[in-house]
Amino acid sequence: MKHLGPIKITLLKEGDYGELFPPLAASEYADLRERIKKTGMVKNLVVEEAGDGYAIVSGHALKAIAEELGIEEVPCSLAETYGDIAEALVDRARLAKLAQRYGPLNPLFDEDDLYQEALLAILMALRTYRASATVRMTCSTYLRWSLRKVLMRQAAHAEVERLREAVP
């Protein structure tokens, strides 16, 4: 990912990625707004080139808050590959919650495994989402599908190992 520095907010357009994840809860939005009001824009928005400006990949709430607060320029990084986009869309807090939920099903399945699965799932979502006007599956749906697939594969592997041990 390439650091662009401050970009005029007028050059930023809403991208397709805003609808891939639910918006922030009102309390989260208010907390973020207060932090930005006190400390300024610390986190970069992630953007991709779009005509004569940039489309937002990650940071839709940051842009909205900047507009509310009258901030004219925001720090941005340019996503140059699908890998950059996928990393920008991975929500570590959401992954931690999923790891806690699915962890008991497989004690070997940790947050790092989940992060890798999330990146793969989001890359699949990006390929499908970009390629099809009729398929609008969210990244979180792909993530659930991917996790289910991994857990089923691991359960099948464990069953095969159990059967191998049972056969003399």
Buried (B, 14 or more C-beta within 10 A) or exposed (E): BEEBEEBEBEBBBEBBBBEBBEEBEEEEBEEBBEBBEEEEBEBBBBBBEEEEEBBBBBBBBBBBBBBEEEBEBBBBBBBEEBBBBBBBBBBEEBBEEBBEEBBEEBEEBEBEBBBEBBBBBBBBBBEEBEEEEEEEBBBBEBBBBBBEEBBEEBEEEEEEEEEEEEEE
